Structure formats: C-alpha cells, structure tokens
Amino acid sequence: MQEITLAEASKNLPELIEAAMSGEEVVITKDNQPVVKLTSVSPVKHRRRAGSAKGLMTISDDFDEPLEDFKDYMS
C-alpha cells in the first residue's frame, strides 16, 4: 500500500492511477488522515444472453417421472 499526501497526489496523479491500475492500493492523506483510496475497478462482466445455450442441452422425456426407488412411497 502506498500512502501519499494530497499535495503530492495532485502533482503525480497519472502515475498514481497507473499504480492503482496495476493492482497497488494508493491512499491519499490530508492533515495526516486518510481521505481517499485509489484502487482498480474490477472488469465489466458481460451480461448473460437468454437462449445462448439453446441446443446444447437435452432433457429426457421421462425427466419428471417418479424414480423406481421411490415408487413404494408414492400413493
């Protein structure tokens, strides 16, 4: 973790952003108190598309039929 004052951060913002993008955590302080933390943003996840697995799965015709092992329990 890198800790830097607000005045130093103002002068070196591009470098601090690069450091945060490479995984380093950068804390900016003002009056010796942490006020801002720069971290990288996780990558955007792609939204799922309905129907994208169409044709990849099949369900047997007897999918919802009772199992042989449980016939004694069914009334």
Backbone as a printed PyTorch tensor [residue, N CA C, xyz], in Angstrom:
tensor([[[  0.8530,  -1.1780,   0.0000],
         [  0.0000,   0.0000,   0.0000],
         [  0.8970,   1.2380,   0.0000]],

        [[  0.5550,   2.1480,  -0.8500],
         [  1.3110,   3.3980,  -0.9640],
         [  0.4840,   4.5020,  -0.3220]],

        [[  1.1120,   5.2840,   0.5400],
         [  0.4230,   6.4050,   1.1810],
         [  1.0900,   7.6950,   0.7150]],

        [[  0.2700,   8.6490,   0.3020],
         [  0.8030,   9.8800,  -0.2850],
         [ -0.0800,  11.0460,   0.1450]],

        [[  0.5340,  12.2260,   0.2840],
         [ -0.2430,  13.4030,   0.6930],
         [ -1.0470,  13.9430,  -0.4890]],

        [[ -2.0400,  14.7130,  -0.1780],
         [ -2.8930,  15.3070,  -1.2090],
         [ -2.0790,  16.1930,  -2.1460]],

        [[ -1.1520,  16.9600,  -1.5950],
         [ -0.3190,  17.8430,  -2.4290],
         [  0.5340,  17.0230,  -3.3960]],

        [[  1.1220,  15.9240,  -2.9140],
         [  1.9310,  15.0720,  -3.7860],
         [  1.0510,  14.3780,  -4.8280]],

        [[ -0.1430,  13.9890,  -4.4110],
         [ -1.0580,  13.3040,  -5.3270],
         [ -1.4650,  14.2240,  -6.4740]],

        [[ -1.6610,  15.4890,  -6.1680],
         [ -2.0410,  16.4550,  -7.2130],
         [ -0.9710,  16.5360,  -8.2970]],

        [[  0.2910,  16.4250,  -7.9080],
         [  1.3900,  16.5330,  -8.8570],
         [  1.6180,  15.2360,  -9.6350]],

        [[  1.2570,  14.1010,  -9.0280],
         [  1.6000,  12.7980,  -9.6050],
         [  0.3820,  11.9280,  -9.9140]],

        [[ -0.7460,  12.5320, -10.1940],
         [ -1.9710,  11.7620, -10.3860],
         [ -1.8690,  10.6990, -11.4880]],

        [[ -1.3210,  11.0040, -12.6590],
         [ -1.2290,   9.9540, -13.6930],
         [ -0.4430,   8.7240, -13.2250]],

        [[  0.6570,   8.9420, -12.5130],
         [  1.4610,   7.8240, -12.0070],
         [  0.6940,   7.0340, -10.9530]],

        [[ -0.0510,   7.7320, -10.1040],
         [ -0.8370,   7.0510,  -9.0690],
         [ -1.9510,   6.2110,  -9.6900]],

        [[ -2.5550,   6.7280, -10.7310],
         [ -3.6050,   5.9790, -11.4230],
         [ -3.0040,   4.7240, -12.0470]],

        [[ -1.8440,   4.8430, -12.6490],
         [ -1.1720,   3.6700, -13.2290],
         [ -0.8620,   2.6400, -12.1500]],

        [[ -0.3950,   3.1100, -10.9900],
         [ -0.0880,   2.1930,  -9.8850],
         [ -1.3530,   1.4690,  -9.4290]],

        [[ -2.4560,   2.1940,  -9.3060],
         [ -3.7170,   1.5730,  -8.8940],
         [ -4.2000,   0.5750,  -9.9450]],

        [[ -4.0380,   0.9080, -11.2130],
         [ -4.4610,   0.0060, -12.2880],
         [ -3.6380,  -1.2810, -12.3020]],

        [[ -2.4060,  -1.2110, -11.8280],
         [ -1.5730,  -2.4150, -11.7960],
         [ -1.7650,  -3.2080, -10.5090]],

        [[ -2.7300,  -2.8030,  -9.6900],
         [ -3.0800,  -3.5920,  -8.5100],
         [ -2.6360,  -3.0150,  -7.1850]],

        [[ -1.8920,  -1.9330,  -7.2120],
         [ -1.4240,  -1.3330,  -5.9630],
         [ -2.5440,  -0.4830,  -5.3550]],

        [[ -2.6260,  -0.4950,  -4.0430],
         [ -3.6000,   0.3380,  -3.3500],
         [ -2.9000,   1.6310,  -2.9720]],

        [[ -3.5020,   2.7640,  -3.3240],
         [ -2.9060,   4.0760,  -3.0570],
         [ -3.8500,   4.8400,  -2.1350]],

        [[ -3.3250,   5.2640,  -0.9800],
         [ -4.1180,   6.0350,  -0.0220],
         [ -3.6170,   7.4650,  -0.0310]],

        [[ -4.5250,   8.4080,  -0.2110],
         [ -4.1850,   9.8320,  -0.2150],
         [ -4.5930,  10.4060,   1.1340]],

        [[ -3.6700,  11.1400,   1.7440],
         [ -3.9310,  11.6900,   3.0800],
         [ -4.0070,  13.2170,   3.0390]],

        [[ -4.7480,  13.7490,   3.9810],
         [ -4.8270,  15.1990,   4.1740],
         [ -4.7450,  15.4310,   5.6780]],

        [[ -3.8290,  16.2590,   6.1090],
         [ -3.5830,  16.5080,   7.5360],
         [ -3.3270,  15.2020,   8.2840]],

        [[ -2.5300,  14.3380,   7.6700],
         [ -2.1410,  13.0370,   8.2320],
         [ -3.3040,  12.0730,   8.4490]],

        [[ -4.4260,  12.3250,   7.8100],
         [ -5.5880,  11.4460,   7.9020],
         [ -5.9090,  10.9010,   6.5110]],

        [[ -6.1490,   9.6040,   6.3790],
         [ -6.5160,   9.0650,   5.0600],
         [ -7.8810,   9.5930,   4.6260]],

        [[ -7.9670,  10.0740,   3.3970],
         [ -9.2290,  10.6320,   2.8950],
         [ -9.7130,   9.9570,   1.6190]],

        [[ -8.7740,   9.4110,   0.8270],
         [ -9.1520,   8.7910,  -0.4450],
         [ -8.3060,   7.5410,  -0.6480]],

        [[ -8.9460,   6.4950,  -1.1930],
         [ -8.2050,   5.2860,  -1.5450],
         [ -8.4210,   5.0100,  -3.0200]],

        [[ -7.3210,   4.9130,  -3.7710],
         [ -7.3960,   4.5810,  -5.1950],
         [ -7.1660,   3.0820,  -5.3450]],

        [[ -8.1060,   2.4220,  -5.9880],
         [ -7.9520,   1.0070,  -6.3070],
         [ -8.4730,   0.7910,  -7.7150]],

        [[ -8.0670,  -0.2920,  -8.3190],
         [ -8.5450,  -0.5650,  -9.6700],
         [ -9.9880,  -1.0490,  -9.6220]],

        [[-10.6930,  -0.8110, -10.6850],
         [-12.0810,  -1.2500, -10.8110],
         [-12.0670,  -2.6240, -11.4550]],

        [[-12.8920,  -3.5340, -10.9070],
         [-12.9320,  -4.8750, -11.4890],
         [-13.4930,  -4.7960, -12.9080]],

        [[-13.0630,  -5.6950, -13.7750],
         [-13.5200,  -5.6390, -15.1690],
         [-15.0290,  -5.8290, -15.2700]],

        [[-15.5910,  -5.2110, -16.2880],
         [-17.0330,  -5.3010, -16.5190],
         [-17.3700,  -6.7180, -16.9770]],

        [[-18.3490,  -7.3010, -16.3100],
         [-18.7820,  -8.6410, -16.7000],
         [-19.7980,  -8.5150, -17.8270]],

        [[-19.7090,  -9.4340, -18.7470],
         [-20.6640,  -9.4280, -19.8510],
         [-22.0070,  -9.9490, -19.3680]],

        [[-23.0540,  -9.3170, -19.8120],
         [-24.3970,  -9.7430, -19.4320],
         [-24.7310, -11.0590, -20.1040]],

        [[-25.4890, -11.8770, -19.4020],
         [-25.9070, -13.1470, -19.9730],
         [-26.9500, -12.8900, -21.0430]],

        [[-26.9280, -13.7350, -22.0560],
         [-27.9150, -13.6290, -23.1240],
         [-28.8750, -14.7870, -23.0180]],

        [[-30.1600, -14.4930, -22.9940],
         [-31.1680, -15.5450, -22.9550],
         [-31.0840, -16.3650, -24.2340]],

        [[-31.0920, -17.6820, -24.0810],
         [-31.0810, -18.5600, -25.2310],
         [-29.7030, -18.8680, -25.7710]],

        [[-28.6550, -18.4390, -25.1020],
         [-27.3120, -18.6610, -25.6310],
         [-26.8860, -20.1250, -25.5670]],

        [[-27.5600, -20.9530, -24.7670],
         [-27.2180, -22.3820, -24.6740],
         [-28.2080, -23.2460, -25.4520]],

        [[-29.0330, -22.6210, -26.2550],
         [-30.0400, -23.3570, -26.9970],
         [-29.3720, -24.4330, -27.8600]],

        [[-29.8950, -25.6570, -27.7340],
         [-29.3710, -26.7770, -28.4990],
         [-28.2100, -27.4930, -27.8300]],

        [[-27.7040, -26.9670, -26.7200],
         [-26.5900, -27.5930, -26.0340],
         [-27.0390, -28.5900, -24.9750]],

        [[-28.2890, -28.5230, -24.5690],
         [-28.8090, -29.3970, -23.5190],
         [-30.0590, -30.1080, -24.0090]],

        [[-30.2410, -31.3100, -23.4980],
         [-31.4780, -32.0320, -23.7800],
         [-32.0150, -32.6030, -22.4820]],

        [[-33.3140, -32.7000, -22.3890],
         [-33.9860, -33.2790, -21.2230],
         [-34.7720, -34.4780, -21.7140]],

        [[-34.5850, -35.5980, -21.0410],
         [-35.2570, -36.8180, -21.4850],
         [-36.7660, -36.6990, -21.2800]],

        [[-37.5270, -37.4890, -22.0420],
         [-38.9900, -37.4460, -21.9790],
         [-39.5200, -37.8470, -20.6060]],

        [[-38.8080, -38.7230, -19.8940],
         [-39.2840, -39.1790, -18.5830],
         [-38.6380, -38.4050, -17.4340]],

        [[-38.1920, -37.2040, -17.6840],
         [-37.4910, -36.3990, -16.6770],
         [-38.2940, -36.2590, -15.3880]],

        [[-39.5890, -35.9930, -15.4970],
         [-40.3790, -35.7530, -14.2930],
         [-41.1660, -36.9790, -13.8190]],

        [[-40.8450, -38.1510, -14.3080],
         [-41.4750, -39.3810, -13.8480],
         [-40.8500, -39.7900, -12.5110]],

        [[-41.6440, -40.4310, -11.6280],
         [-41.0860, -40.8840, -10.3430],
         [-39.9730, -41.9080, -10.5610]],

        [[-38.9860, -41.8850,  -9.7110],
         [-37.8880, -42.8310,  -9.7780],
         [-38.3470, -44.1880,  -9.2590]],

        [[-37.7910, -45.2670,  -9.8010],
         [-38.1450, -46.6200,  -9.3790],
         [-37.9620, -46.7900,  -7.8770]],

        [[-36.9220, -46.2400,  -7.3080],
         [-36.6210, -46.4030,  -5.8890],
         [-37.6840, -45.7780,  -4.9960]],

        [[-38.4680, -44.8390,  -5.5080],
         [-39.4410, -44.1390,  -4.6750],
         [-40.8850, -44.5520,  -4.9640]],

        [[-41.1020, -45.5190,  -5.8390],
         [-42.4740, -45.9310,  -6.1720],
         [-43.2380, -46.4010,  -4.9470]],

        [[-42.5620, -47.0450,  -3.9710],
         [-43.2360, -47.5170,  -2.7530],
         [-43.7440, -46.3620,  -1.9000]],

        [[-43.1330, -45.2130,  -2.0170],
         [-43.5300, -44.0520,  -1.2130],
         [-44.5860, -43.1960,  -1.8880]],

        [[-44.8590, -43.4320,  -3.1280],
         [-45.8520, -42.6400,  -3.8720],
         [-47.2200, -43.2860,  -3.7220]],

        [[-48.2240, -42.5300,  -3.3800],
         [-49.5760, -43.0790,  -3.3020],
         [-50.5290, -42.2550,  -4.1130]]])
